[in-house]
């Protein structure tokens, strides 16, 4: 019964009916009377006294009824009353409209896409709402976006917002969108609260198999006094089930920062949603232009996927976008046939080599072979511009000018240098620590734990190989699982796997720390506010099982620890052919952490304008070119450093370009970014009857095939009508009746006589 009241706790006011009852009983107390024989002829007849008692009882009931009506009106009762208003809203209703914006909504019936149909039907649905109803809007993509967070009663504004929704792209999470809608409705006071989802029959968007997540949705729906109802309108009901679709998965690039003519490896997956094997032509595009030499044909099994790889070298400096496109002309959903990756090409990567040990011969100098690798060789411009310095001579200015710092067999480092180095890495700089004979457990602990540059990594002891000759300790092939190390793992004959290690540092990995101990220097403590660290990851192991290459994070920067030397003291790695590509790969991986150009959905873009402070204060206007060609509002630099731009409106997957408008209609592209989505969406299976049954459990989701069906169910017998207004009108009417009846009793003068026995009158009556 209590479920028919919006404020059931106010029913406690029913106790107020005791007030008129007590007042009535008190009014019936006996008065002292005077016997006067002549007055007996003035006593009312028995019939009159009975009428007076009935009128008093009626007055008591009216006063009790007034309190009950006022209490029930405050508790806001409602009844199923759709038959009173037909198939239109009866008022006091809040609706959250959810539009599916995933790739599957790009499917067309020849005239309109399903997304366009959803927008049209959502606009038509708004016309069925009453003038007192309000509505909000959610764009359901990889993460739901609240277009209209606070429900509006102006349906025209909501219609305009619906018309401005961008085309479908990426994934759609309808379960998360439902949770967001429930949160909006929890702040509403309407008697009816609805969630209307305009979508197709795509299975993945609903996550019907995620029972735990839907139980959480059920708990959220039971929390408010009025349980919201979820309606799913199938805008693709007129289309036949999807039988074939090809999609391109997310591109994995070996790096997003490179130099001219340095090979770049790309890998992606081609999905096939049809019931038969498909031969799919695939090509690589650079900045939208197809590359004639980069075309392949991939056989993709039925309801499966196949991987495809490309290798390409960019020659022009600046921002570039590489794309992999599937040429499936008969594809039902062309929106998922292409994927992108952003790559930035620099003339040379600036690297600071910090030397720990110097010697007269190549075997003793810790940076000798690295300097040779990073030299220009036969090229006019080297890929890596290396600067050499000693550990005691590192300055803040040197750190800021370089993208990566390499500590080669460095022992003791001054506290001031460590403090500045931590500040540099936390801000996004790359750090590579190469161990050697000069490294000690104490000096490494100071660098790793005290200053937090390699949290969770501890050097135990220098370990020597017990195997002599060509069968010494080597890199375990199966330990190379990271993408950028794939080139060294794919072929067992690679020299990287054949390197002989005679000595290395045995390490112990523990949980990452997020704070600095008290013994750190004051400068380090000042730079340690809210550091961001991660668990160390072993990227390469030696055959005895000891880590060779460890990766961890400190703030926004990436830190690599190499447990052996980069000279010939402890291994023969510098004599191997893979030594050159490995050093280039690792410095590019460390440098890529400063600017993230390939982001997950809704992750903010942190861009560097590379502008001088005077230019920032000038007239330069910065904007982002969004997917689809639209421009964002102007964005202003203002971070650390001052030329940093933060842009968080990445709710649409695709390519984002940072542009500087130095001249009208001639923007200059400064950098390029790609926002990716969850490619689970590429599985185009449709909802099964079992899925529908799960979603419909306990009326969790109600399915409607058309707007007419939706109106019949929503505004029919299941719709709600509040009664508080009717109760207040009844209260006013009964209040007037109570006043009239009270006046009637008082004017007749028998208020006290009705309680006197025959032949006796009260002093009040006698005085009359």
MARBA-573045 format. One record per residue (C-alpha): x, y, z. Coordinates in steps of 0.25 Angstrom, whole numbers, plus 2048, in hexadecimal, padded with zeros to 3 digits. Example, Ala and Ser with C-alpha at 12.3 -4.5 7.8 and 13.67 -1.06 7.14 Angstrom:
2
8317EE81F;8377FC81D;
This chain:
768
800800800;80B80A804;8118097F5;8058117F1;80A81D7F9;8168267F5;81882B803;81381F80B;81A824818;811830819;80582681B;80982782A;80183482A;7F482B82B;7F782B83A;7F1839839;7E3834839;7E4832848;7E3842849;7D4843845;7D083784D;7D683D859;7D084A857;7C2843855;7C383C862;7C784886A;7BB850864;7B284586A;7B6847878;7AA84A882;7A7858887;7A085C894;79185D891;785864898;77885D89A;76D867895;75F860892;75B86A888;76686887F;76285987C;75885F872;76486586B;76D85886A;76E85385B;767846857;76E839857;76E83A847;775847848;77F842852;782836849;78583F83D;78E848845;79683C849;79783783B;79C845837;7A7845841;7AB83783D;7AB83B82E;7B4848832;7BD83E839;7BF83582D;7C1842824;7CC84782D;7D283982D;7D183881E;7D884681C;7E4841824;7E483481C;7E383C80E;7EE845812;7F7839816;7F483180A;7F783D801;804840807;808831805;8058327F6;7FD8267F3;7FC8217E4;7F48177DD;7F58107CF;7ED8197C7;7F18197B9;7E38177B4;7E08257B9;7E982B7AF;7EA8227A3;7F882079D;7FE82D7A2;8058317AE;7FC8357BA;80783E7BF;81183E7CA;81A8357C2;8298367C0;82F82E7B4;83E82C7B1;8408297A2;84C82079F;850820790;85A81578C;86681B785;86E80E782;873809774;867800772;85D80C772;864810765;85D80575E;85480A753;84780674D;84A80D740;84481A744;84881D752;85281775C;84D811769;85381C770;84B826768;83E81E76A;84181E779;84282D779;83582F772;82E82677B;83382C787;82E839783;820834780;82082D78E;82283B794;81584078E;80D835796;81283C7A3;8098457AB;80D8547AE;8118517BC;81A8457B8;8298477B7;83483F7B0;84383D7AF;84C8387A4;85882E7A4;86182A799;86581C79B;872819795;87E81179B;87C81A7A8;86E8217A9;86E8307A7;8638387AE;85F8427A3;8548487AC;8578457BB;84C84C7C2;83E8497BC;8378547B4;8298577B2;82C85E7A5;82B85379B;82F85C790;83D85D796;83E84E798;83A84C789;845855785;84F84E78D;84A841787;84C846779;85A84B77C;85F83D781;86B838778;86B82C76F;86D81E775;87B81A778;882810781;87C80878C;86F80A794;86D8067A2;85E8067A5;85F8007B3;86880B7B7;85F8157B1;85380F7B9;85B8117C5;85E81F7C2;84F8217BF;84B81C7CC;8548267D3;84D8317CC;83F82C7CF;84382A7DE;8438397DF;83583A7DA;82983C7E2;81F8377D6;81582C7D9;8198257CC;8288237C8;82B81D7BB;8388197B3;8368187A4;84181179C;84181378D;84A808788;84B7FC77E;84C7ED782;85B7ED784;85F7E478F;86C7E9794;8677F7797;85D7F17A2;8687E87A9;85C7DE7AC;8667D37B1;86C7DD7BC;8637D87C7;86B7DF7D2;86A7ED7CB;85B7EB7C8;8597E87D7;85F7F57DA;8557FC7D1;84A7F57D8;84F7FA7E5;84F8087E0;8418077DB;83C8027E8;84280E7F0;8398197EC;82A81A7F1;8258197E3;82C80E7DB;8308127CD;82C80A7C1;8358077B5;82F8067A7;83780179B;83280678E;8377FE782;83A808777;83F7FC76E;8327F476F;8307F6760;83D7F075C;8417E275A;84C7DC764;85A7E0761;8617D5759;86F7DA755;8787E575A;8877E875A;88E7F0764;89C7F5767;8A17F5775;8AA7FE77D;8B8801777;8C47FD77F;8D080577B;8DE803780;8DF811784;8D781E782;8E4827782;8EE824777;8F882B76D;8F982B75E;8FC81E757;8FB816764;8F3809762;8E6809769;8DE7FC76B;8CF7FC76B;8C67F076F;8B77EF770;8AB7E576F;8A17E3765;8937DE76A;8897D6762;87B7D5767;8757CD75C;8737BE75B;87D7BB750;88C7BE74E;88F7CB748;89B7CF740;89D7DE744;8A67E873C;8AD7F1746;8B67FD743;8BE80774B;8BC816749;8C582174E;8BD82E751;8B1829749;8B982573C;8BA817739;8C8811738;8CA80972B;8D47FF731;8CC7FD73E;8C07F4739;8BD7E673E;8B27DC73D;8AE7D574B;8A67C874C;89C7CA758;8957BE75D;8867BE760;8837C576D;8917C7770;89D7D076D;8AB7D0767;8B77D976A;8BE7E275F;8CB7E9760;8D17F5759;8DF7FB759;8E1809755;8EB815756;8E6823756;8EF82E750;8E983B753;8EA841761;8DD845768;8D083F76C;8CB833764;8BF829764;8C181B75F;8B481375C;8B1805759;8A5803750;89D7F774C;8977F873E;88A7F0740;8817F6736;8757EE73A;8777F1749;86A7F4750;8717FE75A;87C806753;87E80E760;888804766;890800759;89B80A75D;8A480C769;8AF81776C;8BB819773;8C2826776;8D1828774;8DA834776;8E783576E;8F383D774;90084076D;908839778;905834786;90D83C791;91383279B;91C8367A7;92782B7A9;92B82B7B8;9398247B9;93C81D7C6;9498167C2;95381B7B8;95F8147B3;96A8147A9;9658077A2;95780479C;9547F97A6;9558027B2;94E80F7AD;93F80D7B0;93A8167A5;94481379A;93B809792;92F812794;93681E78E;93A816782;92B811780;92581F782;92F825778;92A82976A;93281E763;92F81F754;923829756;923838755;91B839762;91C82F76E;90F828773;91482B781;91B838785;923834791;92A83D79B;9348377A4;93783C7B3;93B8367C0;9328337CC;93783F7D4;9358497C9;9268477C5;91F8547C5;9108577C5;91285E7B8;9178527B2;90C8497B7;9018537B1;9088527A3;9088437A2;8FD8397A0;90482E7A7;90F82C7B1;9188207B1;92081D7BE;92B8137BA;93280C7C6;9308187CF;9338167DD;9328227E6;92982E7E2;92783B7E9;91A83D7F0;91884A7E9;9198427DB;9108377E0;9058417E5;9068487D7;90683B7D0;8F98377D7;8F28447D4;8F68417C5;8F18337C5;8E48367CC;8E18417C2;8E28367B7;8F18357B4;8F78277B1;9018207B9;90A8147B6;91380E7C1;91E8057BC;9257FE7C8;9337FA7C8;93F7F87D1;93E8067D7;9308047DB;92E8007EA;9217FB7F1;9228087FA;9238127EE;91880B7E7;90F80B7F3;9118197F4;90D81C7E6;9028127E5;8FB8127F3;90081F7FA;8FD8287EE;8F381E7E8;8F981E7DA;8F780E7D9;8ED80B7E4;8ED7FC7E7;8FA7F87E1;9067F47EA;9147EF7E7;9187E37EF;9267DF7EA;92E7DE7DE;92C7D07D8;9367C87CF;9337BE7C5;9377B07C8;9377AB7BA;9437AE7B1;9447AF7A2;9397B1798;92F7AA7A1;92F7B67AB;9237BD7B0;91A7C37A5;90C7CA7A4;9007C17A5;8F97C2798;8EB7C079F;8ED7CC7A9;8ED7D679D;8DE7D979D;8DE7E879C;8DA7ED78E;8E77F678B;8EF7E978E;8E87E1784;8F27E377A;8FD7DD783;8F47D1786;8EE7CD779;8FA7C6774;9027BC77D;90F7BF775;90F7CE779;91C7D277F;9147D978B;9107CB790;91F7C578E;9267D0796;92E7CA7A1;92D7D07AF;9387CD7B9;9347D67C4;9277DE7C8;9207E37D4;9177DA7DB;90A7E27DE;8FE7E17E8;8F17E77E3;8E77EC7EE;8DA7F47EE;8DC8027E9;8DC80D7F3;8D481A7F2;8DB8237FC;8EA826800;8F082380D;8F482D817;90382C815;901832807;907840804;8FE84C806;8FE84F7F7;8FA8407F4;8EE8417FE;8E984E7F8;8E98487EA;8E283B7EF;8D48407F1;8CA8367EC;8D482E7E3;8CE8237DA;8D58167DA;8D28087D4;8D67FA7D7;8E47F67D0;8E27EE7C4;8ED7E47BF;8EE7E67B0;8FA7DC7AE;9007D17B6;90D7C97B6;90C7BA7B5;90F7B87C4;9027C07C6;9087CD7CB;9037DA7C5;90B7E17BA;9027EC7B6;8F87F27C0;8EE7FD7BD;8E78067C7;8E18147C8;8E38207D0;8D882B7CF;8D682D7C0;8E48277BC;8E981A7B8;8F58137BF;8FD8077B9;9077FF7C2;9117F77BA;9187EE7C4;9257EC7BC;92E7F57B5;92E7FC7A7;93D7F97A5;9457EC7A4;9497EA7B3;93D7E17B6;9387DD7A9;93A7DD79A;92D7E4797;9357F0790;93A7E7786;92D7E1781;9257E7776;9197E977E;9207F3787;91E7FF77E;90F7FD77C;90D7F978A;913806790;90B80E786;8FE807789;900809798;903818798;8F781A78F;8EE812799;8F381A7A4;8F182879D;8E3824798;8DD8257A7;8DE8357A7;8D383779D;8C882C79B;8C382D78D;8BA82078C;8B0821797;8A481979D;89681E79C;89482B7A4;8A282C7A9;8A783A7A8;8B183F79E;8BD8467A4;8C484D798;8D0855798;8CF86278F;8DF86478F;8DC87378F;8E487D796;8DE8857A2;8DE891799;8D588A78F;8CC884799;8C989279E;8C789778F;8BC895785;8BD886782;8B087F782;8B1870785;8A5866782;8A3857780;89E852773;894847777;89183A770;88783E765;88E84B762;88785476C;89085E775;89085F784;88F86C78C;89C87378D;8A586C798;8B087479F;8BE86F7A4;8C08707B3;8C68647BA;8D385F7BE;8DB8637B5;8D386F7B2;8D186B7A3;8C985E7A7;8BB85D7A2;8B18547A9;8A484F7A1;89A8467A7;88F84579D;893838797;886832797;88682E788;891824783;899828777;8A4832773;8A683F77B;8B0849775;8B685577D;8B6861774;8BB86F776;8B487A76E;8BF88476B;8B888975F;8A988975B;8A487C754;8B3876755;8B486E761;8C1867764;8C185976A;8CA858776;8C784977A;8BE83E778;8B6835782;8AE828780;8A382578A;8A0816789;89480E78E;891800793;8917F7787;8887EC78E;87E7F4787;8837EE77A;87C7E177D;86E7E3776;8667D877C;8587DC77F;8507DA78C;84B7CC78E;83E7C8795;8467C37A1;84C7D17A1;83F7D87A1;83A7CF7AC;8467D37B5;8447E17B2;8357E07B4;8367D97C2;82E7E07CC;8297EB7C2;8387F07C2;8377F47B3;82A7F47AB;82B7F379C;8227FA792;8227F9783;81D80677F;819814785;80A810785;80D80378E;81680C797;80B816799;80080B79C;8098047A6;80F8117AD;8028197AD;7F880E7AE;7F48067BA;8038067BF;8048157BF;80281D7CC;7F98287D1;7FB8307DE;7EF8337E6;7F483E7EF;7ED8497E7;7E08427E8;7E28407F7;7E584F7F9;7D88527F2;7D08497FB;7D784F807;7D285D803;7C4858801;7C385080E;7C985D815;7BE865810;7B485A814;7BA85A822;7B9869823;7AA86981F;7A785D828;7AE864834;7A6871832;799869831;79B86383E;7A086F845;794878840;78A86E844;78F86F852;78F860856;79D85D857;79D85A866;78E857867;79084A860;79884486B;78E848876;78383E87B;77484287A;76F84C883;77D852886;78385D87F;791863880;793871885;796876877;789871872;78187787E;78788487C;78188486E;
